[in-house]
Amino acid sequence: MNKEDRLAQLERLNLIYEQLLNQIDVGIQVVDSKGKTIIYNNKKMQLEWMNSKEVLHKNILDVFTFENEQDSRLLQALEDGKTVKNAKQTYYNKDGKKITTINHTFPITSNHEIIGAVELANDITKYERLKENVLKSGGTRYTFESIIGTSPAIKEVIELSKRAARTSSSILIVGETGTGKEVFAQSIHHASDRSNGPFITQNCAAIPDSLLESLLFGTKKGAFTGAIESPGLFEQAEGGTLLLDEINSLNPALQAKLLRALQEKTIRRVGDTKDKKVDVRIIATMNEDPIEAITNKHLRKDLYYRLSVVSLFIPPLKDRKEDIDLLVTTFIEKYNRLFQMDIQGIDDEVLRAFYQYNWPGNVRELEHIIEGAMNLITDGVASIHFSSLPFHFINKPNVPIKVPENQTSIHYGAIAESNKKLKDLLVEVESTYIQETLLKHKHNVTKTANSLGISRQCLQYRLRKFNLSESN
């Protein structure tokens, strides 16, 4: 192999190594014998909020700050030949951001001489920030791992939310009551760079308009009788996130003032003449369709466009019924721990009823049903039966009645005695049979279509025709 071929081979190998290093989900930093960085992969950049130009070919002490030089494991490896495995290290980048990692650091030797050092870093900064923030924020505890569901509908919203967590743009979360809007808001806060800051929630419908303005923006002493110098929620949420629940309940005048605060990033206390800069991320929620809210004059159009830089629409439970099994299991485990019980699951008839029910109260309603049922279960019962379900649930008009085992819910004897026309009866039978087959296959459209012996497109047409929910 001639010199040119060897050079070409080395270039190809170098390209392979570079791409490999940047795909590995571990931070890698290599320094030479003088402590200057010669390798710095993408993951390490993410962990330290730095780019390669700021770090490469510079001494680590010119870029990062440690309590003392001996706290740098890379320097320890260079000077003492010391190998340290799975050790926590906390330090600061050039912008003063705190970094906490778990590192494996070791020297590089050649002919018994130390020529450099390598550090493999795993991130625990987010977990450290989360722990600190739980103590600061008075009980905010939800992360993306708290969101239960594997359906395409919920997974899509989770992915969009994770992307939104990377910025400080305003977010509008739309969803029916009980879908988990605050869970998403807290998850976004905890995954963001603001997780060290406060997370403050205010339900805009719970406070009279006369008090809400001073609560949000604060008051200046003497602004009105009894007024004291008091910061509002915007100032209290400085550096963090302010969640405004039911934003559409604000009156138009307050909506206009909120819009100004969002645009100018300043607020003015009630009774004051000076503006004050604030650094707050706004997440707003509403349980009404935004377009309908604008039409009904519940929401200013200009505020909607300012808030909805990122819009998240949380699907109702009726649109992701394939998550019911996982939700039920999770809630049973939760209340087993709380109630010191050992319930193993729910009966098929209960699951059938859950799949047929439309869940107007969404995930929150399902959790309350499970909690209520476990309060009613007698000793020695290992699962939730239909008879264990709360009375108010069983007696709802759209809850299907208990169907005996091995008996379809279509009562053919009753059909023969009815006065319905044949056409109407056939529609009823077809609709019910499709619904039961759909339940049997846990709302998997492809499996249901195969079981019925029709095409997927044909089944989807019938689902729309009979107004049956499709979850897959």
VOPAGU-2260 file (C-alpha; in pm, 1 decimal, decimal comma):
REM VOPAGU-2260
SITE   aa  ch    i         X         Y         Z
SITE  MET   A    0       0,0       0,0       0,0
SITE  ASN   A    1     151,1     330,4    -108,4
SITE  LYS   A    2     153,5     652,8      92,7
SITE  GLU   A    3    -153,0     800,8     -81,3
SITE  ASP   A    4    -360,9     488,3     -16,0
SITE  ARG   A    5    -256,3     487,2     350,3
SITE  LEU   A    6    -356,3     853,7     383,5
SITE  ALA   A    7    -692,3     786,7     218,7
SITE  GLN   A    8    -751,5     491,9     452,0
SITE  LEU   A    9    -664,4     705,3     755,7
SITE  GLU   A   10    -905,1     977,4     639,9
SITE  ARG   A   11   -1186,6     721,2     603,3
SITE  LEU   A   12   -1112,8     576,0     947,4
SITE  ASN   A   13   -1104,7     925,3    1097,1
SITE  LEU   A   14   -1446,0     999,9     942,0
SITE  ILE   A   15   -1587,1     673,0    1078,9
SITE  TYR   A   16   -1450,3     742,2    1429,3
SITE  GLU   A   17   -1586,8    1098,4    1424,6
SITE  GLN   A   18   -1937,8     986,5    1324,9
SITE  LEU   A   19   -1930,9     701,7    1575,8
SITE  LEU   A   20   -1828,5     933,6    1860,9
SITE  ASN   A   21   -2109,2    1175,2    1776,8
SITE  GLN   A   22   -2375,1     902,0    1771,4
SITE  ILE   A   23   -2286,2     756,9    2111,2
SITE  ASP   A   24   -2524,7     860,9    2389,5
SITE  VAL   A   25   -2235,6     920,8    2631,7
SITE  GLY   A   26   -2038,0    1240,9    2666,2
SITE  ILE   A   27   -1675,4    1191,7    2558,4
SITE  GLN   A   28   -1391,4    1437,0    2619,1
SITE  VAL   A   29   -1023,4    1366,9    2558,3
SITE  VAL   A   30    -739,0    1597,3    2665,0
SITE  ASP   A   31    -372,6    1583,5    2569,0
SITE  SER   A   32     -81,4    1583,5    2813,4
SITE  LYS   A   33    -113,1    1963,1    2862,3
SITE  GLY   A   34    -482,0    1946,4    2951,2
SITE  LYS   A   35    -606,2    2080,4    2617,0
SITE  THR   A   36    -920,2    1921,1    2472,5
SITE  ILE   A   37    -861,8    1729,6    2149,4
SITE  ILE   A   38   -1187,8    1530,0    2128,3
SITE  TYR   A   39   -1529,8    1664,3    2232,5
SITE  ASN   A   40   -1838,8    1481,2    2104,9
SITE  ASN   A   41   -2198,0    1601,4    2052,5
SITE  LYS   A   42   -2332,6    1442,9    2370,3
SITE  LYS   A   43   -2069,5    1620,2    2582,0
SITE  MET   A   44   -2168,1    1948,0    2418,3
SITE  GLN   A   45   -2531,2    1886,5    2519,2
SITE  LEU   A   46   -2436,6    1800,8    2877,0
SITE  GLU   A   47   -2227,6    2114,7    2918,3
SITE  TRP   A   48   -2429,1    2362,5    2704,4
SITE  MET   A   49   -2116,9    2434,7    2500,2
SITE  ASN   A   50   -2006,4    2403,4    2137,8
SITE  SER   A   51   -1685,4    2252,9    2007,7
SITE  LYS   A   52   -1528,5    2589,1    1917,6
SITE  GLU   A   53   -1553,2    2699,3    2280,9
SITE  VAL   A   54   -1376,4    2388,3    2411,6
SITE  LEU   A   55   -1148,0    2227,4    2153,2
SITE  HIS   A   56    -775,7    2308,4    2177,4
SITE  LYS   A   57    -828,2    2498,7    2504,1
SITE  ASN   A   58    -718,1    2404,2    2852,6
SITE  ILE   A   59   -1012,5    2273,7    3055,4
SITE  LEU   A   60    -939,3    2523,5    3335,4
SITE  ASP   A   61    -986,3    2809,6    3084,4
SITE  VAL   A   62   -1334,6    2682,5    3000,9
SITE  PHE   A   63   -1472,9    2515,8    3313,6
SITE  THR   A   64   -1469,8    2613,6    3680,1
SITE  PHE   A   65   -1415,3    2367,4    3965,5
SITE  GLU   A   66   -1407,8    2425,6    4340,0
SITE  ASN   A   67   -1035,8    2360,8    4308,1
SITE  GLU   A   68    -819,7    2209,0    4038,0
SITE  GLN   A   69    -811,9    1873,4    4213,5
SITE  ASP   A   70   -1187,5    1840,9    4155,1
SITE  SER   A   71   -1120,9    1792,1    3785,1
SITE  ARG   A   72   -1102,3    1419,2    3727,6
SITE  LEU   A   73    -930,1    1472,1    3392,8
SITE  LEU   A   74    -648,6    1663,3    3562,7
SITE  GLN   A   75    -624,9    1392,2    3827,6
SITE  ALA   A   76    -589,0    1130,9    3554,0
SITE  LEU   A   77    -315,9    1337,3    3384,1
SITE  GLU   A   78    -115,9    1416,1    3694,4
SITE  ASP   A   79    -156,6    1101,2    3902,1
SITE  GLY   A   80    -256,1     841,4    3644,5
SITE  LYS   A   81    -570,3     796,6    3851,8
SITE  THR   A   82    -868,3     603,5    3719,8
SITE  VAL   A   83   -1207,3     689,9    3870,3
SITE  LYS   A   84   -1523,8     494,7    3785,6
SITE  ASN   A   85   -1888,6     599,1    3825,6
SITE  ALA   A   86   -1809,2     908,8    4033,1
SITE  LYS   A   87   -2034,0    1212,8    4059,3
SITE  GLN   A   88   -1878,1    1545,1    3958,9
SITE  THR   A   89   -2024,2    1896,3    3978,3
SITE  TYR   A   90   -1868,3    2195,5    3802,8
SITE  TYR   A   91   -1964,0    2506,2    3598,9
SITE  ASN   A   92   -1927,3    2604,3    3233,3
SITE  LYS   A   93   -1800,8    2945,1    3118,5
SITE  ASP   A   94   -2153,6    3091,4    3151,5
SITE  GLY   A   95   -2181,4    2975,7    3511,8
SITE  LYS   A   96   -2430,5    2697,0    3441,6
SITE  LYS   A   97   -2412,6    2414,2    3691,5
SITE  ILE   A   98   -2329,7    2072,4    3545,3
SITE  THR   A   99   -2355,9    1744,0    3731,8
SITE  THR   A  100   -2240,6    1419,2    3571,6
SITE  ILE   A  101   -2146,4    1063,6    3658,5
SITE  ASN   A  102   -1801,7    1004,5    3507,9
SITE  HIS   A  103   -1559,5     727,9    3421,1
SITE  THR   A  104   -1217,1     892,1    3384,7
SITE  PHE   A  105    -885,8     724,3    3300,6
SITE  PRO   A  106    -539,0     814,0    3164,8
SITE  ILE   A  107    -403,8     730,9    2818,5
SITE  THR   A  108     -53,2     588,2    2830,2
SITE  SER   A  109     217,6     511,7    2576,0
SITE  ASN   A  110     540,8     337,6    2678,2
SITE  HIS   A  111     445,6     390,3    3044,1
SITE  GLU   A  112     407,1     766,2    2986,7
SITE  ILE   A  113      77,8     953,3    3030,9
SITE  ILE   A  114      -1,7    1128,1    2701,9
SITE  GLY   A  115    -362,2    1223,6    2771,2
SITE  ALA   A  116    -684,9    1142,2    2953,6
SITE  VAL   A  117   -1040,4    1038,1    2865,5
SITE  GLU   A  118   -1368,0    1116,9    3040,8
SITE  LEU   A  119   -1694,2     930,9    2970,8
SITE  ALA   A  120   -1984,8    1127,1    3116,7
SITE  ASN   A  121   -2348,1    1041,5    3183,3
SITE  ASP   A  122   -2594,0    1320,9    3260,5
SITE  ILE   A  123   -2765,5    1348,3    3597,7
SITE  THR   A  124   -2800,8    1729,0    3585,6
SITE  LYS   A  125   -3171,4    1705,7    3499,0
SITE  TYR   A  126   -3235,9    1468,8    3786,8
SITE  GLU   A  127   -3050,8    1701,6    4026,1
SITE  ARG   A  128   -3253,0    1998,8    3901,2
SITE  LEU   A  129   -3576,2    1803,1    3931,0
SITE  LYS   A  130   -3497,6    1707,6    4292,0
SITE  GLU   A  131   -3418,9    2068,4    4381,3
SITE  ASN   A  132   -3727,6    2198,9    4204,4
SITE  VAL   A  133   -3964,6    1958,1    4378,9
SITE  LEU   A  134   -3847,0    2109,2    4707,6
SITE  LYS   A  135   -3883,4    2463,3    4576,1
SITE  SER   A  136   -4215,8    2439,9    4400,4
SITE  GLY   A  137   -4427,5    2299,3    4677,8
SITE  GLY   A  138   -4523,7    1966,0    4532,1
SITE  THR   A  139   -4491,8    1986,6    4154,0
SITE  ARG   A  140   -4392,8    1634,3    4070,0
SITE  TYR   A  141   -4492,5    1536,6    3717,9
SITE  THR   A  142   -4246,7    1452,6    3442,0
SITE  PHE   A  143   -4297,9    1299,9    3098,3
SITE  GLU   A  144   -4251,9     960,4    3262,4
SITE  SER   A  145   -4571,4    1034,6    3459,8
SITE  ILE   A  146   -4783,4    1040,0    3143,4
SITE  ILE   A  147   -4950,3     702,3    3097,4
SITE  GLY   A  148   -5022,3     572,6    2749,3
SITE  THR   A  149   -4871,7     412,5    2442,8
SITE  SER   A  150   -5137,7     504,5    2186,2
SITE  PRO   A  151   -5022,4     698,0    1878,2
SITE  ALA   A  152   -5243,0     991,8    1982,2
SITE  ILE   A  153   -5078,7    1044,5    2321,9
SITE  LYS   A  154   -4726,7     958,5    2201,6
SITE  GLU   A  155   -4749,7    1230,2    1937,7
SITE  VAL   A  156   -4842,9    1495,8    2197,1
SITE  ILE   A  157   -4562,4    1379,4    2428,0
SITE  GLU   A  158   -4309,9    1413,0    2147,1
SITE  LEU   A  159   -4433,7    1763,0    2057,4
SITE  SER   A  160   -4419,6    1861,6    2425,8
SITE  LYS   A  161   -4059,9    1741,7    2458,4
SITE  ARG   A  162   -3962,2    1955,5    2161,7
SITE  ALA   A  163   -4141,4    2256,0    2312,8
SITE  ALA   A  164   -3948,2    2208,1    2639,2
SITE  ARG   A  165   -3627,2    2308,5    2461,8
SITE  THR   A  166   -3739,4    2670,9    2415,2
SITE  SER   A  167   -3902,9    2945,0    2622,9
SITE  SER   A  168   -4189,6    3014,4    2381,6
SITE  SER   A  169   -4544,0    3049,6    2512,9
SITE  ILE   A  170   -4756,1    2735,1    2498,6
SITE  LEU   A  171   -5132,1    2685,7    2474,9
SITE  ILE   A  172   -5256,3    2347,4    2596,4
SITE  VAL   A  173   -5609,9    2258,9    2489,3
SITE  GLY   A  174   -5797,8    1961,7    2627,2
SITE  GLU   A  175   -6117,5    1849,4    2791,3
SITE  THR   A  176   -6148,2    1840,7    3168,0
SITE  GLY   A  177   -5953,5    1549,3    3312,9
SITE  THR   A  178   -5719,3    1489,2    3018,3
SITE  GLY   A  179   -5408,2    1589,4    3214,6
SITE  LYS   A  180   -5324,9    1940,3    3093,0
SITE  GLU   A  181   -5135,4    2030,7    3410,3
SITE  VAL   A  182   -4938,9    1705,8    3393,9
SITE  PHE   A  183   -4811,2    1813,1    3051,6
SITE  ALA   A  184   -4738,6    2167,0    3175,7
SITE  GLN   A  185   -4533,1    2040,7    3470,6
SITE  SER   A  186   -4352,6    1789,8    3248,5
SITE  ILE   A  187   -4251,6    2065,5    3006,9
SITE  HIS   A  188   -4129,1    2283,4    3294,4
SITE  HIS   A  189   -3920,0    2003,7    3446,5
SITE  ALA   A  190   -3763,8    1914,4    3111,1
SITE  SER   A  191   -3672,0    2276,5    3035,4
SITE  ASP   A  192   -3378,8    2496,8    3134,3
SITE  ARG   A  193   -3621,6    2672,8    3370,4
SITE  SER   A  194   -3664,1    2371,8    3595,6
SITE  ASN   A  195   -3447,6    2537,3    3862,5
SITE  GLY   A  196   -3697,4    2821,6    3874,7
SITE  PRO   A  197   -4044,9    2826,4    4030,5
SITE  PHE   A  198   -4353,2    2666,7    3878,7
SITE  ILE   A  199   -4662,8    2864,1    3974,3
SITE  THR   A  200   -5020,7    2773,9    3884,9
SITE  GLN   A  201   -5325,7    2998,2    3886,6
SITE  ASN   A  202   -5679,4    2900,0    3789,6
SITE  CYS   A  203   -5814,8    3213,2    3623,1
SITE  ALA   A  204   -6175,9    3105,5    3680,7
SITE  ALA   A  205   -6130,1    3067,3    4056,1
SITE  ILE   A  206   -6058,8    3433,7    4136,7
SITE  PRO   A  207   -6289,1    3736,7    4079,0
SITE  ASP   A  208   -6168,7    3978,0    3809,8
SITE  SER   A  209   -6135,8    4254,8    4068,2
SITE  LEU   A  210   -5870,6    4052,4    4252,8
SITE  LEU   A  211   -5708,5    3867,7    3965,5
SITE  GLU   A  212   -5532,8    4171,7    3816,9
SITE  SER   A  213   -5352,8    4253,7    4142,2
SITE  LEU   A  214   -5280,1    3883,6    4195,6
SITE  LEU   A  215   -5114,6    3851,5    3853,9
SITE  PHE   A  216   -4933,2    4184,4    3829,4
SITE  GLY   A  217   -4889,2    4290,9    4193,4
SITE  THR   A  218   -4979,3    4615,1    4368,6
SITE  LYS   A  219   -4808,2    4940,6    4464,2
SITE  LYS   A  220   -4860,4    5072,2    4812,5
SITE  GLY   A  221   -5150,2    5318,1    4820,0
SITE  ALA   A  222   -5293,7    5205,7    4484,6
SITE  PHE   A  223   -5623,9    5162,2    4662,6
SITE  THR   A  224   -5745,0    5155,4    5021,6
SITE  GLY   A  225   -5546,3    4894,0    5210,9
SITE  ALA   A  226   -5309,2    4823,0    4919,0
SITE  ILE   A  227   -4954,8    4724,9    5017,2
SITE  GLU   A  228   -4635,6    4683,2    4817,7
SITE  SER   A  229   -4682,2    4331,4    4685,4
SITE  PRO   A  230   -4531,9    4134,4    4395,0
SITE  GLY   A  231   -4769,9    3950,8    4163,3
SITE  LEU   A  232   -4745,6    3600,2    4023,0
SITE  PHE   A  233   -4538,4    3719,8    3727,3
SITE  GLU   A  234   -4267,1    3847,8    3960,9
SITE  GLN   A  235   -4291,7    3541,7    4185,3
SITE  ALA   A  236   -4242,9    3316,9    3881,0
SITE  GLU   A  237   -3927,6    3504,0    3770,4
SITE  GLY   A  238   -3693,2    3266,1    3590,3
SITE  GLY   A  239   -3953,8    2990,8    3589,1
SITE  THR   A  240   -4296,3    2905,5    3451,1
SITE  LEU   A  241   -4640,5    3055,0    3514,5
SITE  LEU   A  242   -4931,9    2824,6    3431,4
SITE  LEU   A  243   -5258,5    3009,9    3370,2
SITE  ASP   A  244   -5543,0    2759,1    3380,4
SITE  GLU   A  245   -5873,1    2833,9    3200,6
SITE  ILE   A  246   -5726,5    3139,6    3029,7
SITE  ASN   A  247   -6052,2    3187,8    2837,5
SITE  SER   A  248   -6227,3    3289,7    3161,0
SITE  LEU   A  249   -6025,1    3614,3    3185,9
SITE  ASN   A  250   -6218,6    3929,2    3096,8
SITE  PRO   A  251   -6113,0    4114,2    2776,8
SITE  ALA   A  252   -5938,4    4396,7    2967,2
SITE  LEU   A  253   -5718,2    4152,6    3158,3
SITE  GLN   A  254   -5651,3    3957,9    2839,7
SITE  ALA   A  255   -5525,8    4281,0    2681,0
SITE  LYS   A  256   -5293,6    4346,5    2975,0
SITE  LEU   A  257   -5167,2    3989,7    2962,2
SITE  LEU   A  258   -5100,7    4028,0    2589,3
SITE  ARG   A  259   -4890,5    4338,1    2655,7
SITE  ALA   A  260   -4691,4    4155,2    2922,8
SITE  LEU   A  261   -4619,4    3871,9    2680,1
SITE  GLN   A  262   -4517,1    4103,5    2396,9
SITE  GLU   A  263   -4308,6    4351,6    2597,2
SITE  LYS   A  264   -4185,8    4106,3    2863,8
SITE  THR   A  265   -4270,9    4371,9    3120,9
SITE  ILE   A  266   -4546,2    4414,3    3378,9
SITE  ARG   A  267   -4683,8    4713,0    3565,9
SITE  ARG   A  268   -4814,4    4673,9    3917,4
SITE  VAL   A  269   -5161,9    4804,0    3989,1
SITE  GLY   A  270   -5128,3    5171,8    4086,1
SITE  ASP   A  271   -4770,1    5202,6    3959,2
SITE  THR   A  272   -4639,3    5417,7    3672,5
SITE  LYS   A  273   -4321,8    5219,4    3602,3
SITE  ASP   A  274   -4278,3    4899,0    3408,0
SITE  LYS   A  275   -4076,0    4608,8    3543,7
SITE  LYS   A  276   -3899,1    4352,9    3325,0
SITE  VAL   A  277   -3987,6    3989,4    3387,2
SITE  ASP   A  278   -3843,1    3663,8    3258,0
SITE  VAL   A  279   -4130,7    3417,2    3275,7
SITE  ARG   A  280   -4252,0    3144,0    3047,6
SITE  ILE   A  281   -4630,9    3137,8    3010,2
SITE  ILE   A  282   -4819,9    2812,6    2965,9
SITE  ALA   A  283   -5194,4    2863,0    2927,2
SITE  THR   A  284   -5463,6    2595,1    2928,8
SITE  MET   A  285   -5827,0    2586,8    2824,0
SITE  ASN   A  286   -6096,6    2321,9    2790,7
SITE  GLU   A  287   -6274,5    2497,2    2504,3
SITE  ASP   A  288   -6193,0    2483,2    2135,7
SITE  PRO   A  289   -5988,4    2801,7    2066,4
SITE  ILE   A  290   -6179,2    2889,1    1749,6
SITE  GLU   A  291   -6510,8    2854,8    1931,2
SITE  ALA   A  292   -6371,6    3059,9    2220,1
SITE  ILE   A  293   -6275,8    3340,1    1980,1
SITE  THR   A  294   -6615,9    3321,9    1806,2
SITE  ASN   A  295   -6794,9    3335,5    2141,2
SITE  LYS   A  296   -6570,4    3627,1    2251,5
SITE  HIS   A  297   -6421,8    3423,1    2535,3
SITE  LEU   A  298   -6070,7    3470,1    2397,3
SITE  ARG   A  299   -5912,0    3762,4    2214,7
SITE  LYS   A  300   -5781,6    3663,5    1873,9
SITE  ASP   A  301   -5453,4    3853,0    1919,5
SITE  LEU   A  302   -5393,5    3685,1    2258,6
SITE  TYR   A  303   -5462,8    3344,8    2103,4
SITE  TYR   A  304   -5202,8    3398,7    1832,0
SITE  ARG   A  305   -4950,2    3520,3    2090,8
SITE  LEU   A  306   -5011,8    3229,6    2326,9
SITE  SER   A  307   -5029,3    2959,1    2063,2
SITE  VAL   A  308   -4668,8    2984,2    1944,0
SITE  VAL   A  309   -4686,0    2616,8    2040,5
SITE  SER   A  310   -5030,6    2457,0    2057,2
SITE  LEU   A  311   -5081,7    2117,4    2218,1
SITE  PHE   A  312   -5414,1    1937,6    2186,8
SITE  ILE   A  313   -5449,2    1664,5    2448,7
SITE  PRO   A  314   -5667,0    1380,8    2314,7
SITE  PRO   A  315   -5969,6    1278,6    2522,4
SITE  LEU   A  316   -5975,7     924,1    2657,7
SITE  LYS   A  317   -6249,3     823,5    2412,1
SITE  ASP   A  318   -5998,0     883,3    2130,6
SITE  ARG   A  319   -5726,8     666,1    2284,1
SITE  LYS   A  320   -5916,2     377,2    2435,3
SITE  GLU   A  321   -5627,2     138,9    2371,9
SITE  ASP   A  322   -5459,9     307,3    2671,4
SITE  ILE   A  323   -5738,4     197,3    2909,3
SITE  ASP   A  324   -5566,6    -133,0    3000,0
SITE  LEU   A  325   -5242,2      41,6    3097,9
SITE  LEU   A  326   -5424,0     320,2    3282,8
SITE  VAL   A  327   -5631,1      69,5    3482,1
SITE  THR   A  328   -5321,8    -131,1    3575,2
SITE  THR   A  329   -5138,3     184,2    3685,2
SITE  PHE   A  330   -5427,3     309,0    3898,7
SITE  ILE   A  331   -5478,4     -31,3    4061,6
SITE  GLU   A  332   -5108,6     -43,3    4152,5
SITE  LYS   A  333   -5132,1     309,5    4293,9
SITE  TYR   A  334   -5428,8     236,0    4519,7
SITE  ASN   A  335   -5294,1    -106,3    4616,3
SITE  ARG   A  336   -5002,2      83,0    4772,2
SITE  LEU   A  337   -5222,1     346,9    4931,8
SITE  PHE   A  338   -5489,1     108,8    5064,6
SITE  GLN   A  339   -5259,3    -185,7    5148,6
SITE  MET   A  340   -5455,8    -409,3    4911,1
SITE  ASP   A  341   -5364,7    -674,8    4654,3
SITE  ILE   A  342   -5613,8    -634,3    4370,8
SITE  GLN   A  343   -5488,8    -814,2    4059,6
SITE  GLY   A  344   -5700,3    -651,3    3788,6
SITE  ILE   A  345   -6051,2    -613,4    3651,5
SITE  ASP   A  346   -6299,3    -865,1    3509,7
SITE  ASP   A  347   -6357,9    -888,6    3134,3
SITE  GLU   A  348   -6711,9    -753,9    3173,6
SITE  VAL   A  349   -6575,7    -443,7    3347,1
SITE  LEU   A  350   -6313,5    -395,9    3075,5
SITE  ARG   A  351   -6587,9    -433,5    2814,7
SITE  ALA   A  352   -6792,4    -165,6    2987,5
SITE  PHE   A  353   -6489,0      63,3    3006,1
SITE  TYR   A  354   -6425,8      27,7    2632,8
SITE  GLN   A  355   -6789,3     102,0    2550,6
SITE  TYR   A  356   -6813,2     406,1    2777,4
SITE  ASN   A  357   -6729,6     749,7    2631,7
SITE  TRP   A  358   -6553,6     889,0    2943,8
SITE  PRO   A  359   -6669,5    1251,7    2953,3
SITE  GLY   A  360   -6445,2    1301,7    3258,8
SITE  ASN   A  361   -6150,3    1141,1    3077,6
SITE  VAL   A  362   -5847,6     995,0    3262,4
SITE  ARG   A  363   -5942,4    1165,4    3587,7
SITE  GLU   A  364   -6284,9     999,2    3580,5
SITE  LEU   A  365   -6130,7     657,2    3514,4
SITE  GLU   A  366   -5895,5     699,2    3810,9
SITE  HIS   A  367   -6185,1     799,0    4037,1
SITE  ILE   A  368   -6385,0     494,0    3923,7
SITE  ILE   A  369   -6094,5     261,7    4009,1
SITE  GLU   A  370   -6043,9     433,1    4346,2
SITE  GLY   A  371   -6417,0     410,1    4421,5
SITE  ALA   A  372   -6434,8      43,4    4322,5
SITE  MET   A  373   -6139,2     -46,6    4544,9
SITE  ASN   A  374   -6313,9     122,1    4836,7
SITE  LEU   A  375   -6618,1    -102,6    4781,6
SITE  ILE   A  376   -6438,1    -435,3    4734,9
SITE  THR   A  377   -6490,0    -683,8    5016,6
SITE  ASP   A  378   -6208,0    -882,2    5178,7
SITE  GLY   A  379   -6085,5   -1183,4    4984,5
SITE  VAL   A  380   -6185,9   -1047,5    4641,6
SITE  ALA   A  381   -5890,3   -1044,5    4403,1
SITE  SER   A  382   -6028,4    -836,0    4116,3
SITE  ILE   A  383   -6274,1    -557,4    4040,3
SITE  HIS   A  384   -6615,0    -699,1    3943,0
SITE  PHE   A  385   -6899,6    -514,0    3777,5
SITE  SER   A  386   -7084,1    -515,1    4110,5
SITE  SER   A  387   -6787,1    -336,8    4271,1
SITE  LEU   A  388   -6813,6     -33,7    4045,5
SITE  PRO   A  389   -6950,2     281,8    4208,3
SITE  PHE   A  390   -7328,6     317,6    4194,6
SITE  HIS   A  391   -7314,3     654,8    4018,7
SITE  PHE   A  392   -7111,7     498,6    3734,6
SITE  ILE   A  393   -7326,9     188,4    3684,1
SITE  ASN   A  394   -7643,0     398,9    3665,6
SITE  LYS   A  395   -7519,3     642,2    3403,2
SITE  PRO   A  396   -7731,1     626,3    3084,0
SITE  ASN   A  397   -7440,6     548,4    2850,2
SITE  VAL   A  398   -7282,9     274,9    3060,8
SITE  PRO   A  399   -7361,8     -65,7    2904,9
SITE  ILE   A  400   -7540,0    -309,2    3134,2
SITE  LYS   A  401   -7363,2    -621,2    3252,1
SITE  VAL   A  402   -7365,0    -893,2    2985,9
SITE  PRO   A  403   -7358,7   -1254,2    3109,6
SITE  GLU   A  404   -7063,6   -1464,0    2998,9
SITE  ASN   A  405   -7096,3   -1630,4    2656,6
SITE  GLN   A  406   -7395,4   -1412,8    2570,9
SITE  THR   A  407   -7385,3   -1131,0    2319,6
SITE  SER   A  408   -7535,2    -798,7    2415,8
SITE  ILE   A  409   -7779,1    -829,3    2125,1
SITE  HIS   A  410   -8095,1    -981,8    2268,0
SITE  TYR   A  411   -8246,7   -1164,4    1970,3
SITE  GLY   A  412   -8561,3   -1259,0    2160,3
SITE  ALA   A  413   -8632,4    -895,1    2221,4
SITE  ILE   A  414   -8570,3    -819,6    1854,7
SITE  ALA   A  415   -8838,6   -1064,3    1745,8
SITE  GLU   A  416   -9092,0    -891,0    1969,4
SITE  SER   A  417   -8999,5    -538,2    1865,6
SITE  ASN   A  418   -9197,6    -326,6    1622,0
SITE  LYS   A  419   -8890,5    -202,8    1438,5
SITE  LYS   A  420   -8861,1    -229,9    1063,5
SITE  LEU   A  421   -8622,4    -488,7     922,7
SITE  LYS   A  422   -8391,5    -221,7     783,6
SITE  ASP   A  423   -8352,3     -55,7    1126,5
SITE  LEU   A  424   -8302,1    -389,8    1300,9
SITE  LEU   A  425   -8029,0    -491,8    1057,9
SITE  VAL   A  426   -7849,5    -162,4    1117,1
SITE  GLU   A  427   -7873,3    -215,7    1494,8
SITE  VAL   A  428   -7742,5    -572,3    1475,3
SITE  GLU   A  429   -7457,3    -479,1    1240,4
SITE  SER   A  430   -7354,8    -181,1    1451,6
SITE  THR   A  431   -7357,8    -379,4    1776,5
SITE  TYR   A  432   -7168,6    -673,6    1630,1
SITE  ILE   A  433   -6896,7    -446,5    1488,6
SITE  GLN   A  434   -6866,4    -269,5    1822,2
SITE  GLU   A  435   -6829,3    -596,1    2013,8
SITE  THR   A  436   -6569,1    -726,8    1769,0
SITE  LEU   A  437   -6383,6    -397,5    1800,5
SITE  LEU   A  438   -6384,4    -435,1    2178,6
SITE  LYS   A  439   -6265,3    -793,9    2152,6
SITE  HIS   A  440   -5959,8    -674,9    1959,5
SITE  LYS   A  441   -5909,1    -371,5    2188,7
SITE  HIS   A  442   -5997,4    -123,0    1911,9
SITE  ASN   A  443   -5732,1    -250,4    1672,5
SITE  VAL   A  444   -5894,9    -173,1    1336,5
SITE  THR   A  445   -5677,7    -407,8    1130,9
SITE  LYS   A  446   -5742,6    -711,3    1352,8
SITE  THR   A  447   -6113,6    -627,4    1373,5
SITE  ALA   A  448   -6142,6    -603,9     994,7
SITE  ASN   A  449   -5966,8    -939,8     952,0
SITE  SER   A  450   -6197,1   -1100,0    1210,3
SITE  LEU   A  451   -6506,0    -964,8    1032,0
SITE  GLY   A  452   -6375,9   -1071,5     692,4
SITE  ILE   A  453   -6388,0    -722,3     543,1
SITE  SER   A  454   -6124,1    -473,3     434,1
SITE  ARG   A  455   -5985,8    -210,1     668,6
SITE  GLN   A  456   -6131,8      65,7     447,4
SITE  CYS   A  457   -6473,1    -100,2     456,6
SITE  LEU   A  458   -6460,7    -120,9     835,8
SITE  GLN   A  459   -6355,6     244,7     866,8
SITE  TYR   A  460   -6653,6     342,1     651,0
SITE  ARG   A  461   -6886,8     152,1     885,0
SITE  LEU   A  462   -6726,0     304,1    1194,2
SITE  ARG   A  463   -6799,6     649,9    1056,0
SITE  LYS   A  464   -7147,9     544,8     944,3
SITE  PHE   A  465   -7243,6     413,3    1287,3
SITE  ASN   A  466   -7050,0     685,2    1473,5
SITE  LEU   A  467   -6830,6     429,6    1650,4
SITE  SER   A  468   -6494,8     539,3    1791,8
SITE  GLU   A  469   -6178,9     432,5    1611,0
SITE  SER   A  470   -5861,2     416,0    1817,4
SITE  ASN   A  471   -5612,9     267,2    1577,8
